[in-house]
Each structure stands twice: as structure tokens, then as C-alpha cells.
Amino acid sequence: MSTKSMQYDHPTYITRNVVQLGSTVAGASALTEKFAAFSSLLVFGCTATVLATGTSTYASLWNGTATIATGVGAQTWSLIRVFNTAAAGATPATGTATYGPFMLSLFDGTTTNTQTNSAKPFFTNQVQLYNPTGTGTGQVQAGTNTGSGGFPVNAGDLLYVIQGTDATATASYSLEFQVTPLAPVSN
């Protein structure tokens, strides 16, 4: 198999794609399947769908800078990126970036009331991801996002979701991405 690059406006580079990361099992810090980037990609968002509700309440990040002070019935989750930090030709070394934590909840960012068990089965949140600081933090929960453009990942980077500490909540996750213009793809 060989690789090639196409014109910058080829459909490969302007079409958004979705990859299913699968669902988590019940239990704290459960993981989804891992997705290995097959080329240079821009990751734009993550969609989370409740499969089973939890019983926990969290003080959780909502708008990228403020944390909700009262309990919100939810599950939390974070997108993890594992990447190579070594220089070209050097022995590989890995680093991680964490995007989140985000709430999987009906909370709308306009109230600080306690909302116990506010997420119901098949409720869906969509979080737009971007990287304003280059650190993988400061992301914005759906409904308040002012960022755009996604964040770049390199070929070979791993992406997966880790859920929070609720013992019973489960969810299914998917990533929205596109291939970076002029990046090589399989022939």
C-alpha cells in the first residue's frame, strides 16, 4: 500500500467523518475503544450519548473557565490524546493531553440548581473541541462554544474517552474529524 496527497480541495480533505469509539461499561474510569489516527487529522467534536444513568452529582467544568459550584446529576468524561513527544529519529516517548472534563447532563449553563440524575437514557451532548492554549485544557461545553477549527492530531496518535467516577453510568461516544488538507492518505 502506498500513500499520496491530493489537491487541497479534494473531498478527502473537506468532508467531515465520524468514528465510533464505542461505549463504556459501568464503573469508575471506564475507557472506550482507542482510535489511532491514520493520517494528520483535525478533531472537531465528541458526541456522548447516555446509555444508563448514574447516581452521582458533580461540580463540573462548563464554560472553559468557571466550575459549577453545586452538584449536577451527571457523568463526567474526558477525551485523552496520547502522542509522541520525541524528536524525529529519536527513541519514541509519549505524552498525553486531556480535553475536559465535560458533563454528560441536561444542565444548560444558565442555573446553578442541583439537578440530580438529570441525564436520561439516550440523551446526547455534543462538545466542540478546540485547543486555545496548546495544553489540552480550557475546552468549552456544548452550548457555550466560541472556538472553532478543532485541534490537530498526528498520524499514529491515540484518542479515547475515559468516564468519571460514577459507578453505574454508561455512555457511547463518537468523534467528528477531517483529514488535514494535503496530508498523505492510503492509495
HUQUIUR-V389987 format. One record per run of one state. SS is the DSSP state (2 for helix, 1 for strand, 0 for the rest). FROM is the first residue (numbers start at 0). LEN is the number of residues. If there is no record, write none. Layout:
SS,FROM,LEN
SS,FROM,LEN
This chain:
0,0,2
1,2,2
0,4,6
2,10,4
0,14,2
1,16,7
0,23,7
1,30,1
0,31,3
1,34,2
0,36,4
1,40,12
0,52,4
1,56,2
0,58,2
1,60,1
0,61,5
1,66,1
0,67,4
1,71,2
0,73,1
1,74,10
0,84,9
1,93,11
0,104,10
1,114,1
0,115,8
1,123,5
0,128,22
1,150,3
0,153,4
1,157,6
0,163,6
1,169,10
0,179,5
1,184,2
0,186,1
